[in-house]
Amino acid sequence: MSSYTGLDGPKSKHYYRIWGATFLFGLCLAMGLLYYATIQVEYTWRWNRVPQYFFYENTVEIRTNIEGEISNIQKTSGQATVTIQGNGEEESHIVPVQNLLLGQGDYVYPGDTLGTYKHWKIGILIEGLLLTLEVSCLAIIFGILIGLFTGLARIADNPILRWSAIVYIEIIRGSPLLVQIFLWYFVVGTVINTMLAQYGLSQVPPLWFGVMALAIFTGAYTAEIVRAGIQSVHRGQMEAARSLGMNYAQAMRKVILPQALRRILPPLAGQFISLVKDSSLLGVISIRELTKATREVVTSSLQPFEIWIVCAILYLLLTFTLSMFVQYLERKAI
């Protein structure tokens, strides 16, 4: 009785169990060797300090803004309303009763602390992760749009569209992404922000130049994926659609692209996973994505092993989630 079917035919349960056990043994052996290597290094592991870079309890000081005397303290439900009067001015602050540092009749100056309270905040690693997710999502959306239109232009009959698409694809794919990021930030960004400053308009943040660099870089590769996917559909599909009275745009939208989509989803998933990892280069233009946030934490905490391992795990979670989502789309498209 068979339970597993490979490319070369059905396999028995016994066969599957043997190789499954072999895989688990190899995995345990690799983890054991890794553990042995770590204990041979003269390094003090401090995993207990890592959670504070995800979430931490922040202490906020409540400070006065004016000089004067505390004229009244009204306590209700664990909160104290502190009223300060002086020089014709009056202000009030709400302070937790247990953290109140001054009393009624005390004289205060601007900047003096009346009390404190605590609240939870997200740490620098979560901030970097969220920014990486934001940049990646924006770049993927723009990259899909650029790649779709460029891929269609790549196979168009119009020479201007086809040649323009070829020039764009070859230039972008033939130069490093890091160089393109520098060009977008230092050249294009400087020109645009200088022109905006001349007209009194607000500056474009570096984030958007980073997004456009990633989107245009991804769009070039996506265009070739779209082009290959469309050309993989048999020519007879277009001829059949045209014979039914559809024009070129209708045939492409209703017949060709739906078939091509199922074929281009796997390479698109790989391209988008690469995009998430390529976003780590944006730290060179002062965008605090996950990698730059990790470098800052390593510099301040002197914990390179723990923090870089955590950084790798966070990237793995992002890319694995994206891979699972694309696989779900593949199953829906079949």
N, C-alpha and C positions, 0 to 999 in steps of 0.2 A: 504494500500500500504506500503510495507516494504522498508527500505533504509539501514538497518544495519543487518548483519548476524553474530551472535555469535556462540559459540560452541553448544548451545542448541536450535538453530533455528533462524528464522528471527525476527527482532524487528522493531517496528514502528518508524517513525520520532519523534513522541511525546516522546516516551521512551528515545530515544537518546538525545533529547534536555534537558529533565529533568536531566539526570545524567551528561550531559555536563555542565549545569548550576551549579549543585552541586559541580562538580570538580573545576570550576572557583571560586565559593564561598569559598571552602576550601583553595584554593591557595591564594586568597586575604586575608583570615583570617590568614593564616600562615605568610604571608608577613607583615601584620599589627602587629601581635604579635612580630615578629622579630624587627620591627621598634620601637615598644614600649619598648622592652628590651634594645635596643641600646641607647635610649635617657635617660634611667634610670641609665646608667653607666656614671660615671664622667670621660669622655674621650673626648678629643678634636679631632674631625674628620678632617683630612687634605687631602682630596682626590685631591686637586689641586696640591699637591706635587708628586703624583704618576706618571704622564706622563713622568717626567724626567728620570725615570728608564726604560722607553721604548726607547725613543729617546731624545737626548739633543744636544744643540749647543755648541760645544767645541771650546774654544779659544786657538789657537796655537801661541806660541811666536817664532819669527824668530830671532835666535841668531847668533852672529859672532863666527867664529872658530879661527881667528888670531887677532893679535894686529896690529893696524895701523890706517891710516887716511882715511876717506871717501873721495875718490878722485873725484867721479863723481856720479851723480844721474840723470838718464835718464827716463823721464816720458812719457809713451805712453798708451793710452786707459785705463786709470784708474790704471795702474800698474807702479811701479817705479823699475828700475833696479839699485841697489845700488852696487857700486864697491869700494872695500876696498883694499888699498895697504900699505904694511909695511914689513920691514925686508926681502926684496926680494921675498915676497909672494903677491899673489893677489887672491881675491875671489869675487864673485858676488852673490847677493841675489835679488829675486823678491818679492817686498812688495806692498800691496795695498796702493795707494796714500793716502787715507783718514786715514789709520792707521800707517803711517810713523811717527816714533818718533824722528828721528835724521835728521840732515841736512848736506849738503856738507861742508867739512872742519872739521867736528867733529872727535875727536880721540876716538877710541873704543878699548876695551880689550876683550879677549876671554870670551864668555858668555854674553856679553852685548846684550840687546834686540834692534833690529832695528825697529821692528814693529810687528803687530799681524794680524791674519786673523781667520775667524770662519768657521767651517763646521759642518755638522750634523753627529752624530755618534749614533750607536745603544747602548742602555743602558744595564745594567747588567742583567736585567730580560730577555730581548730578547736574550742576549748571552747565558744565562742558558737554555732558552727554545730551542734554536737551538742545543745546545749540548745535551740536553735530547732527542731531535728528532733524532740526529745523532746516539747516543748510542743505542736508541731503535730500529732504523731501522737496524743497523748492528747486534744487538743481535737477532732480529726477523729472519733475513736472515740465520745467522749461526744456530739459534735454529731450524728452519724448516729443514735444511739439516741434522743436528744431529738427530732430532726427526724422520725424515723419514727413515734414514738408521737404527737407533736403533729400530724403530717400526717393520721394516721388519726383522731385526735380532731376535726380540723378538718372532716371530712366525716361524722362520726358523727351518728346520729339523736338522741342524748341532748343536750338543750340545754345542760346544765352543761358537758359535755366540749367541745362546739362553741364555746360562748361563751368558756370559759376559754382555749381555743386561740387564738381570735381576739384576745382581750385581750393575751395573751403575745406573739403575733406582731406586733401593731401597736405595742406599747410598745417592744419590742426593735428593730424595724426603723425606728422613728421617732426613735430617739435615737442620738447618735454613740457609736462603740465606745470612744473614749477616755474619755468620761464614764462609761460602764459599768464600765470598768476601775477608775477612781477610786472609784466607789461600792462595787465589790466589795472593793477593798483597804482604803480608809479607813473605810467604814461597816460593811459586813458583816464584814470581817476584824477590825476593832476590837472589834465586839460578840462575835464568836465567840471570839477569843483572850482577851478579858477574862473571859468565862464559864469558859473552860478554866483560866485562871490561878486563879480562885476555888476550883476543885476540885483544884488541884495537878497538872493535866494539861499535857502538852507543847503548845507553840504550833503552829499550822498555818503552814507556810512560805508566803511570798508567791507562790511558784511555783504553788501549787494555786489560789489566788484568780485568778491570771492565766489558768490553764487553764480554770477555770469561766467566767470572763468570755468567753473566746473560744468555748468550747463552747456556751454559751447564746446568744451572738450568732449563731453559725453555725447552731445548731439552728432558729432562727426562719426563716432563709432556706431551710434544708433542708426544713422542714415545708411551705413553699409549693411547693417543687419536687416533693416527694412527693405533695402534694395534686393538683397539676396533672398529674403522671404517672398517678396512679390514675384521675382523671376523664377522661383522654385515651383510656383503654381503653373500647371500646364497651360499652354497658350490657347488650347481649345476652350478653356473656361471663359476667357474674354470673348472669344468668337461666339460662343453660345449665348453669352449675355447680350452682346450687340445684336445678334439675330433675333432676340426677343424684344427689341426696340429700345433698349437702354442706351444712353449715351455713355461716353467714356467715364465721366465722374460717377454716374450711378452704378456702372458695372464694377468700378474699382471699390466703391463704398459697400455695395451689397453682396458682391460675389468674391472678388479677389482678396481684399483685405481681411475678411473673416477667416478665410482659409490660410492666409499667410500668418495671421496672428498666432495660430496654434503652433506654427513652426518656429516663430521667432521668440516665443516666450522664454525658452531655456537660455539662449544666448543673451537675451535682454536681462535676465536675472543675474547672469554673471557680470554683465556690464554695470548694473546698478550696485551690486555688491562691491565691485571695484571702486565705484564712485564713493560709497560710504567710507572706504579705507583711504581713498585719495583726499577726502576732506581734511585729513590730518595735516596736509601741507598748508592749510590756511593759517596756521599759527605763525607763519613767517610774515604775515601782514597784520599781526596784532589782533587776530580773531581768536578768542579764548574758547576754542572747541576742545574736545576731550583730550587730545594729545598735548596741547599747550597747557591745559589745566593740570594734566598729570606732571608735566615738567615743573610747573610752579610748586606743586605739592612735594615733589621729590627734592627740590631745592630747599624748601623750608623745613621739611621733616627729616631729611637724610635717611629715607626709607626707599631706596630704589627698587629692591627686589619685590616687596609687597605691592607697592603702588603700580609698577609696570605690569605685574601679573594681573592686578585688578583691571587695569586699563585694557589689557588683551581680552579679558573675560567680557568686559562691557562691549567691546567691538564685536566679539563673537556672538553675543546676544542679539545685537542689531542685525548682523548679517544673517544669522540663522533664522531670525524672525522674518526677514525679507525673503529668504529662500523658501520658507514654509508658505508664505503668502503667495508667491509665484507658483508654487506647486499646486496650491488650491485653485488658482486661476486656470492652470493647465487642465485640472480635472473638470472644472466647470466648462471649459472650452471644447472638450472632447465630445 
